[in-house]
């Protein structure tokens, strides 16, 4: 492996670049290493996790709606943020199960997974089929700077990122905007997504994101969102917009923040290569992601955070088996496996400052391999 273009030459193991050569193993080698039971999808087990998360969200809603207003005034200002954070965190857990439904990880019946997924994601204002199809494309083109679907790395020529925002104030402003708006802006206007000719939106059935066989289901996704938006409107008129914002709106924004943090950290790390068509192949692209330790949130987010590498390699393993599957393939992956135990907030700020744009190493401009720079 050649130079990896790291920011700091005195790197630690965490910052050590992963190999960018073709792998000595194939996907069949990895699948054979995974215990067979890890591929089994149990409706009972999957339903348990979904119903558990729903029950926790309902319990938090019940406590907030019935008891926070009874607290003395100073305590209300403490209780509401606690509710917002934890309700938003469990919203994210449910959203992750919706993501797994799109991968047909819930059961062996795709029609059942799609039916449940449509309800689950619509309730969280996510267009289910639209995301399912664009996310499948993301898995098919991970870390291709030309064809990946989301979090496409910038180039040095993009002066807004490489110069204008490349300072502490710019990092802070960009981070706040990203945490609050990136989730809805991605679905509405394909922000941070791949460049297309024409209007790219997850809500537009004729968007170039989708092929002709998928367009009818985009209408179904839109219908699901409209039903939920109308239901939220009726709730707001029956109670108040303020009440709805406190009970649902702020937790939804917290969920957005969680989503942005862990998806950014999945695919942004100074040690990970990015590829254009000259250097990209599927398995190296899939390996250009990183597992992180989120502590208790690994459990809340159903281990999508700490076992994301195996998810990109074998996407149909249910979340309750992906940690075991990760342990099984790590000996084969060797240096191609990336894990970073840097505390999450510290890592997010580091990657925000360090992973500004990608460029090839000097003298390797035709290699098709790029590394993050600042």
C-alpha positions in Angstrom: 0.0 0.0 0.0 1.2 3.5 -0.9 0.9 6.7 1.0 -2.6 7.2 2.4 -2.7 11.0 2.5 -3.4 11.2 6.2 -3.7 14.6 7.9 -1.0 13.9 10.5 2.0 11.9 9.7 2.4 10.8 13.4 -0.7 8.6 13.2 -2.1 6.2 15.8 -3.6 2.8 14.9 -7.0 4.5 14.8 -5.7 6.8 12.0 -3.8 4.2 10.1 -5.0 3.9 6.6 -6.7 0.8 5.4 -5.3 -1.0 2.4 -6.5 0.3 -1.0 -5.3 -2.7 -3.1 -7.7 -5.3 -4.3 -8.7 -7.7 -1.6 -7.2 -11.2 -1.4 -10.7 -12.6 -0.4 -14.1 -12.4 -2.0 -17.6 -12.0 -0.8 -18.1 -15.8 -1.0 -15.2 -16.3 1.5 -16.9 -13.9 3.9 -20.4 -15.4 3.6 -18.9 -18.9 4.3 -17.3 -17.6 7.5 -20.6 -16.3 8.9 -22.5 -19.0 11.0 -25.5 -20.1 9.0 -28.0 -19.1 11.7 -26.9 -15.5 11.3 -28.8 -15.4 8.0 -32.1 -16.6 9.6 -34.8 -14.0 9.9 -37.3 -14.6 12.7 -40.7 -12.8 12.6 -41.0 -13.3 16.3 -37.6 -11.9 17.2 -37.9 -9.0 14.7 -41.4 -8.2 16.0 -40.1 -8.2 19.6 -37.6 -5.5 18.9 -40.1 -3.4 17.0 -42.8 -3.7 19.6 -40.3 -3.1 22.4 -39.2 0.1 20.9 -42.8 1.2 20.2 -43.7 0.4 23.9 -40.8 2.5 25.1 -41.8 5.4 22.9 -45.4 5.2 24.1 -44.2 5.1 27.8 -42.1 8.2 27.2 -45.0 9.9 25.5 -47.4 9.0 28.3 -45.1 10.3 31.0 -44.4 13.5 29.1 -48.0 14.3 28.2 -49.4 13.5 31.6 -46.8 14.5 34.1 -44.3 17.1 32.9 -46.9 19.9 33.1 -47.4 19.0 36.8 -43.7 19.7 37.6 -42.6 22.9 39.2 -41.6 25.5 36.6 -37.8 25.1 36.9 -38.0 21.3 36.6 -40.0 21.5 33.4 -37.0 23.0 31.7 -35.0 19.9 32.7 -37.7 17.3 32.0 -38.5 18.4 28.5 -35.0 18.1 27.1 -34.6 14.8 28.8 -37.8 13.6 27.1 -36.8 15.1 23.8 -33.4 13.4 23.8 -34.6 9.9 24.8 -37.7 9.9 22.7 -35.7 11.0 19.7 -33.1 8.3 20.4 -35.8 5.6 20.4 -37.4 7.1 17.3 -34.0 6.5 15.7 -34.2 2.9 16.9 -37.5 2.4 15.3 -36.3 4.1 12.1 -33.4 1.7 12.0 -35.8 -1.2 12.1 -37.6 0.4 9.1 -34.2 0.5 7.4 -33.8 -3.2 8.0 -37.3 -3.8 6.6 -36.1 -2.2 3.4 -33.3 -4.8 3.3 -35.9 -7.6 3.8 -34.1 -8.4 7.1 -37.3 -8.6 9.2 -38.8 -11.7 7.7 -38.5 -13.9 4.7 -41.6 -12.3 3.2 -40.8 -9.2 1.2 -44.4 -8.1 1.0 -44.7 -8.2 4.8 -41.5 -6.3 5.3 -42.6 -3.7 2.8 -46.1 -3.3 4.5 -44.6 -2.9 8.0 -41.8 -0.7 6.6 -44.2 1.6 4.9 -46.0 2.2 8.2 -42.9 2.5 10.3 -41.0 4.9 8.1 -44.1 7.0 7.2 -44.8 7.6 10.9 -41.3 9.1 11.0 -41.8 11.2 7.9 -39.5 9.0 5.8 -40.6 7.9 2.3 -40.2 4.2 2.6 -39.9 2.9 -0.9 -38.0 6.0 -2.1 -35.4 5.5 0.6 -35.4 1.7 0.0 -34.4 2.1 -3.6 -31.9 4.9 -3.2 -30.4 3.0 -0.3 -30.0 -0.1 -2.4 -28.1 2.0 -4.9 -25.9 3.3 -2.1 -25.1 -0.3 -1.1 -24.4 -1.1 -4.8 -22.0 1.9 -5.2 -20.6 2.6 -1.7 -17.7 5.0 -1.7 -17.8 5.6 -5.5 -17.3 9.4 -5.8 -19.3 9.2 -9.0 -22.2 6.8 -8.3 -22.7 6.6 -4.6 -26.0 8.1 -3.5 -25.3 10.1 -0.4 -22.5 11.9 1.5 -20.5 12.3 -1.7 -17.1 13.7 -0.7 -16.3 17.1 -2.0 -13.3 18.0 -4.2 -10.7 20.7 -3.5 -12.2 22.7 -6.4 -15.4 23.1 -4.5 -14.2 26.3 -2.8 -17.3 26.7 -0.6 -16.1 23.7 1.4 -12.3 23.8 0.9 -12.0 27.5 1.6 -15.1 29.4 2.7 -16.3 26.9 5.3 -12.8 25.5 6.2 -12.4 27.3 9.5 -13.7 26.9 13.0 -16.8 29.2 12.5 -17.5 27.6 9.1 -17.3 24.1 10.6 -19.7 25.0 13.4 -22.2 26.7 11.1 -22.1 23.8 8.6 -22.4 21.2 11.5 -25.5 22.9 12.9 -27.2 23.2 9.6 -26.3 19.6 8.8 -27.7 18.3 12.1 -31.0 20.1 11.8 -31.7 20.1 8.1 -29.7 17.4 6.2 -32.2 14.6 6.9 -35.3 16.4 5.4 -33.2 18.2 2.8 -31.8 14.9 1.5 -35.3 13.5 0.9 -36.7 16.7 -0.6 -33.8 18.0 -2.7 -31.2 15.3 -2.6 -28.8 17.4 -0.5 -25.5 15.7 0.0 -26.5 13.2 -2.7 -25.3 12.2 -6.1 -25.5 14.8 -8.9 -28.2 14.0 -11.4 -29.5 15.6 -14.6 -32.9 16.8 -13.7 -34.8 17.4 -10.4 -33.8 14.7 -7.9 -36.1 14.3 -5.0 -37.3 11.2 -3.0 -40.8 12.6 -3.2 -40.9 13.0 -7.0 -41.9 9.8 -8.8 -40.2 10.8 -12.0 -36.9 11.7 -10.3 -33.8 10.3 -12.0 -33.0 8.6 -8.7 -35.6 5.9 -9.7 -36.1 3.6 -12.6 -39.4 3.0 -14.4 -40.2 -0.1 -12.5 -40.0 1.7 -9.1 -42.1 4.8 -9.9 -45.5 3.5 -8.9 -44.2 2.7 -5.4 -42.8 6.2 -5.0 -46.5 7.3 -5.2 -47.3 4.9 -2.4 -44.5 6.4 -0.3 -45.8 9.9 -0.9 -49.3 8.7 0.0 -48.0 7.3 3.3 -46.3 10.6 4.1 -49.4 12.6 3.3 -51.6 10.5 5.5 -49.2 11.0 8.5 -48.9 14.8 7.8 -52.7 15.1 7.7 -52.9 13.1 11.0 -50.3 15.4 12.6 -52.3 18.4 11.4 -55.5 17.0 13.0 -53.6 16.4 16.2 -52.3 20.0 16.2 -55.8 21.4 15.6 -57.1 19.3 18.5 -54.4 20.2 20.9 -51.9 22.9 19.7 -49.0 23.3 17.4 -46.8 23.9 20.5 -47.9 20.7 22.1 -47.3 18.7 18.9 -43.9 20.3 18.5 -42.9 19.3 22.0 -44.3 15.8 21.9 -43.3 14.9 18.3 -41.4 17.6 16.5 -38.4 18.1 18.8 -37.8 14.3 19.2 -38.1 14.0 15.4 -35.3 16.7 15.1 -33.2 14.7 17.6 -33.7 11.6 15.5 -32.5 13.7 12.5 -29.4 14.6 14.4 -28.6 11.0 15.4 -29.1 9.9 11.8 -26.7 12.6 10.5 -24.1 11.8 13.1 -23.9 8.1 12.6 -24.3 8.1 8.8 -21.5 10.7 8.6 -19.3 8.7 10.8 -20.0 5.5 8.9 -18.4 6.9 5.8 -16.1 9.7 6.9 -12.7 8.9 8.3 -9.2 10.1 7.4 -8.0 6.5 7.0 -10.7 5.4 4.5 -10.1 5.5 0.7 -12.6 6.8 -1.8 -12.7 5.7 -5.4 -13.6 6.8 -8.9 -14.4 4.4 -11.7 -10.7 3.7 -12.3 -10.1 2.3 -8.8 -13.5 1.3 -7.5 -14.7 -2.3 -7.2 -17.7 -3.4 -5.1 -15.9 -5.1 -2.2 -13.4 -2.4 -1.6 -16.1 0.2 -1.8 -18.2 -1.8 0.8 -15.1 -2.1 3.0 -14.6 1.7 3.0 -16.7 2.2 6.1 -15.9 2.2 9.8 -17.4 0.6 12.9 -17.7 2.9 16.0 -18.6 2.3 19.6 -21.7 4.3 20.7 -22.0 2.6 24.1 -25.6 2.1 25.2 -26.7 3.6 21.8 -25.3 0.5 20.0 -28.3 -1.3 21.6 -30.8 1.5 21.1 -29.8 1.8 17.4 -29.8 -2.0 16.9 -26.0 -2.2 16.3 -26.1 -0.5 13.0 -23.4 1.8 14.6 -20.9 -0.8 15.7 -21.4 -3.4 13.0 -21.8 -1.3 9.8 -18.9 -2.9 7.9 -20.6 -6.3 7.8 -23.9 -4.7 6.9 -22.4 -3.3 3.8 -20.8 -6.6 2.9 -23.9 -8.8 3.6 -26.9 -6.5 3.9 -29.6 -9.2 4.6 -28.2 -10.3 8.0 -30.8 -9.3 10.7 -29.6 -6.7 13.2 -29.7 -9.1 16.1 -27.0 -11.2 14.4 -24.7 -8.6 12.9 -22.3 -8.3 15.9 -21.8 -12.1 15.8 -21.3 -12.0 12.0 -18.7 -9.1 12.4 -16.7 -11.2 14.8 -16.8 -14.1 12.4 -15.4 -12.2 9.4 -12.9 -10.0 11.1 -10.1 -12.6 10.9 -10.5 -12.7 7.2 -10.7 -9.0 6.7 -7.5 -8.3 8.7 -6.3 -4.8 7.9 -9.2 -4.1 5.6 -11.5 -3.9 8.7 -11.7 -0.5 10.3 -12.8 0.1 13.9 -12.5 3.4 15.7 -13.3 3.7 19.4 -12.7 7.4 19.6 -15.6 9.0 21.7 -18.4 9.8 19.3 -18.7 13.6 19.8 -14.9 13.9 19.6 -14.8 11.8 16.4 -17.7 13.7 14.8 -15.9 17.0 15.4 -12.6 15.6 14.2 -14.1 14.3 11.0 -16.0 17.5 10.5 -12.6 19.4 10.6 -10.4 16.8 8.9 -12.6 15.2 6.2 -13.2 18.4 4.1 -12.5 17.1 0.6 -10.8 14.2 -1.2 -7.8 14.3 -3.5 -5.4 11.5 -4.8 -1.9 11.2 -3.3 0.8 13.2 -5.1 2.1 11.1 -8.0 -1.0 8.8 -7.9 -3.4 11.0 -9.8 -4.4 8.2 -12.1 -4.9 5.5 -9.5 -8.6 6.2 -9.0 -7.9 6.3 -5.2 -8.6 9.4 -3.1 -8.0 10.4 0.5 -9.7 12.9 2.8 -7.8 16.2 3.2 -8.4 19.5 5.0 
